[in-house]
Amino acid sequence: MSFPWAKQYTPENEFMKWMDSRLPLPRLIYNAVGAGYPVPRNLNYFWNFGVLAGVALVIQILTGVILAMHYAANVGVAFDSVEHIMRNVNSGWLLRYAHMNGASFFFIVVYIHIFRGLFYSSYKAPREMVWLLGLVIFLLMMATAFMGYVLPWGQMSFWGAKVITGLFSAIPLVGPALQEWLLGGFSPDNATLNRFFSLHFVLPFVIAGVIILHIWALHIPGSSNPTGIEIKGKQDTIPFHPYYTAKDGFGLGVFLIFFCILTFFMPNFLGHPDNYIPANELSTPAHIVPEWYFWPFYAILRAFTFDFFFIEAKLLGVIAMFGSILLLFFLPWLDKSPVRSGHYRPVFRKFFWFGLIPCILLLGYLGGAPAEEPYVMLSQLASAYYFAHFLIILPIISMTEKPKPLPNSITESVTGKPLDATA
Amino acid sequence: MIRLFGIAAGVGFVIILLYSFTFGAINFIKEPPVKAVEYQFHKHPEKPGFAHEGVLGKFDRGQLQRGLKVYQEVCAACHSMELVAFRNFEDLGFTEGQVKTIAKNWATETPSINPDTGEASSRPSLASDQIPSPYLNDVQARAANNNALPPDLSLITKARHDGTNYVYSLLTGYTDPPSDLPEENRPGTGLYYNAYFANLNIAMAPPLNSEGQVTYDDGTKATVDQMAKDVSAFLTWTAEPKLEVRKSTGLGVIGFLIVFTILAYLSYQNIWADLKAQKRKD
């Protein structure tokens, strides 16, 4: 830990001393999420969402491992095996609904976590690596969620798999061969379902591994905070435990209440009815839509309707959709403003709340809407703003904007009294 | 350097998108999109109200039993119910003996093998059997139904938007086509106009067409509206047999979580009390 005043772990009894000198796991926990990790004292509720994302992953892994004991990855029986879980497995309906809605809640908390990072510029030096690893987790989550949605082998599973793997066929020369290789055939079939099940099972553990790296990288500089200024002394920080464990406990309660309201009282609200129809490759659904958490990206994909010189519209859409996420990897270097927190950046703040947020919400709505006018035109405007925001507006305002004066210290911003460096 | 590349890429994307938008907008003004006829005449489901709705809603057992009778005597002639077993009918309030009788008297027998010759055969159903399908396979089902395939009804109320109300509205929604309906959207041979069906013309003849079509054991008057309501409630149960245990578990879980969250909030306030006291007052 880079803070000299961080509390040191002292084993309390003979056994813990014995353990500490052989496998210092309790010490690791103590320093990672215990009293040994000093955290800024002024974190607001937006800083709860990292822990909540971790909890959501644990819920997904626990329910998922048990579901896998009853699920059969074969196109002949996959749909019925899910219904077997819903009807005959003890509490199977609970596991399955919790897993279904757990995926949505995982994305909700991760999206809030990412927007926290965007508003408070948590991606800036010295935390670039935390941001990059976070984006890797996000990409892995998207892949895992997509493959999980295929497993029940309903209509949307099948046609979603067909559309999404079809994106790869837009790549020049190798595209069609690549799609065939991904599917293990010419169309989604048993080979596809089996490999998706295998990957859907293993990727969450890869995510867990990258989360460890994410937290490791975070602990080098320590957590950022709403003022965005550096920690200057011991008074600026408080130990993670008990202060933030207590606050996270409360946040967890609120999160679980929302999660359980959906799981128990409106479990199919976020799903699509067509996925209760068994997959049928001879009948295409009227509107093929992915799960709601992919809608903004789906809107960007469909916004490209014209071939541009020699590039096909489909390829442009695919490039733009992947580009819309990949550009986030360059954010630490696109935004050069020396000030982190959006609170002290008047121009940035306006573009964030009145530009980016409405733009993403609109893209989300348009991604779920049918591919007809005026939705396509609107998604073209919204996608144009999305790219302009990150690639043009952000670099320019980060150079021209005059930030508001920053507080002298975290302590001063909280208590109104200057930081006592000697304390 | 990264910023220059970024701005160049950004300008590129914006130009392509605005270019596409301009062409789309010109087309939109020149030839405004016409709303599809299906969209103009299609109706959203009516809401007759069901006992199982709401946070505390429970199935009306009598209604489910009546609904089973409608399914058994009307729908089951064409529609399968593959995911439900006879034993599940105990959830409707039937005794084990009644379930055995229902299984034994079911119009279609369970396919089996003749134990002496090994030939395909059938036998009366047992409580442990899944409900047998009226047709041997989809080809036979289509052959008997003017090439339309009657869908399996086990999950139908979850496989349609607002499914329970949809089934009720569809069953009671057969009308003559409105006079302003364009010729090409009028029902062809073997099709029937129904404003609640996605493309307005459904291959299913009005299944509930006369009062007293089913004789209810509990003396309820079997109007078309009553039969439609009862069978919609029954099909809600077949799609979501764990609805009641789900809601009652949910109430317990949320009650626990509210207590947990209050305690967590109080301990949070307690632990932070010394820090909050230092907070500036403004």
Interface residues (C-beta under 8 A of the other chain):
Chain A: R41 D80 E83 M86 R87 W93 L94 Y97 I238 P242 Y243 A246 K247 G249 F250 L252 G253 V254 L256 I257 C260 I261 T263 F264 F265 P267 N268 P273 D274 Y276 I277 A286 A303 F304 T305 F306 F308 L316 A320 G323 L327 F330 W333 L334 K336 E372 E373 P374 V376 M377 Q380 L381 S383 A384 F387 A388 F390 L391 I392 P395 I396 V414 T415 G416 K417
Chain B: I2 R3 G6 I7 A9 G10 V11 F13 V14 I16 L17 L18 Y19 S20 F21 F23 G24 A25 N27 F28 P33 V55 E82 L83 N88 P151 S154 L155 K158 A159 R160 H161 G163 A198 A239 P241 K242 V245 R246 K247 T249 G250 L251 V253 I254 L257 I258 F260 T261 A264 Y265 S267 Y268 I271 W272 L275 Q278 K279 R280 D282
